[in-house]
Amino acid sequence: MSSSSSEEAASTAAQVAALPDMPWSQLKARWIALFGEPPGINNRRYVVRRLAHRIQEDAYRISQPSLISENERRVKQLLDTGRVSRRKTQVAPLVGSVLTRVHNGQVHRVKVLDGDVFEYQGRTFGSLSKVAREITGTRWSGPAFFGLRSNHDKKEQGA
């Protein structure tokens, strides 16, 4: 972490820590500065929590723009479809990689394509799990079937 990043983090933490001790008039002024209008509620605890959230959000918007844009994409997806896809918990294999697995004495090779697409026997699949199902005829976790997830990873994920 660079010194400017650590200074920003300290500044953000100091701003959040100061909120509970601020007089109501200062909280309202801070709210107006951040949201452009007075708070629509006179609940001090709510205003302090919401201000703390907004201060941290603004700090992340500067230091972690990819995190913010990913969250905005997920919110839009939820509003558009009523569903949100799961966040990826693992790093996907590199595009161009060939995953190999021997199953029932037969060698199976899967090529990793761009955009989380996989090619197996000249056909494309939207997930490794679908490829594993094609190979075995039963439901499998694709990353587990191809050895991309260890038992340790499953335990940490609560599986």
KEBA-761964 format. One record per residue (C-alpha): y, x negated, z negated. Coordinates in steps of 0.05 Angstrom, whole numbers, plus 5000, padded with zeros to 4 digits. Each point is the difference from the previous one (the first is absolute). Example, Ala and Ser with C-alpha at 12.3 -4.5 7.8 and 13.67 -1.06 7.14 Angstrom:
# residues 2
491047544844/506949735013/
This chain:
# residues 159
500050005000/506849705020/505749954950/503950565036/493850464996/499149864926/507550124989/499550665037/493950204958/503649824936/506250385023/495750615017/496449964933/506649934963/502950615036/493950424983/499949754928/507350194990/499250725022/497450314934/506049734961/505350235050/504650574981/498950645039/506549915039/497649325026/493250285018/503450565040/504549495034/494049565018/496350625026/505950175045/500349285025/492650015018/498950725023/507050205024/500650614955/499650164925/493150124970/497950725006/497049984930/502649824931/493449714976/501649284978/492749765001/499050265070/506549685025/498249334968/493050005031/502550215069/505649474999/495049474979/495550205058/505749995050/502549314977/493049715008/499150355067/506549705026/497949314976/493350075036/503550255062/503249315004/494349564977/493950395027/502250385063/492850055025/497850354936/505650515006/498750135074/492550104986/501650494945/504950375045/494650045054/495050294950/505050524975/501550215072/492550065013/499250434938/505750465020/497550055072/492650104987/499250174926/495449404993/500849264987/495149485022/497549524948/503549344992/496149405023/497249624942/497149435040/502449545054/497050205066/496349495042/504249645051/500750305070/495049655046/495049864945/492750185012/496350294941/492549895002/494650354960/492550005005/497150694986/492750195008/498749345036/505550125052/506549615006/506250455003/506749715022/506750364991/506549755029/506450124962/505550295045/507350124987/502150604959/493950074955/495450145059/493149705007/495649915062/492550064995/495450035060/505850145047/502650594959/506050014954/500050264929/505850164953/496749694939/494649514980/496750564961/499050395065/496849395032/495449924939/498150735006/498549915074/495549414984/496350284939/500450755012/502450094928/506749964964/501949304982/506449654979/501549595062/503149414961/494049994954/495050055057/503249415037/500749594936/507650044996/499850284929/496249694943/497150364940/505749704960/505150345045/496550674990/500149934924/507549845000/501350635042/496250424950/494250145048/
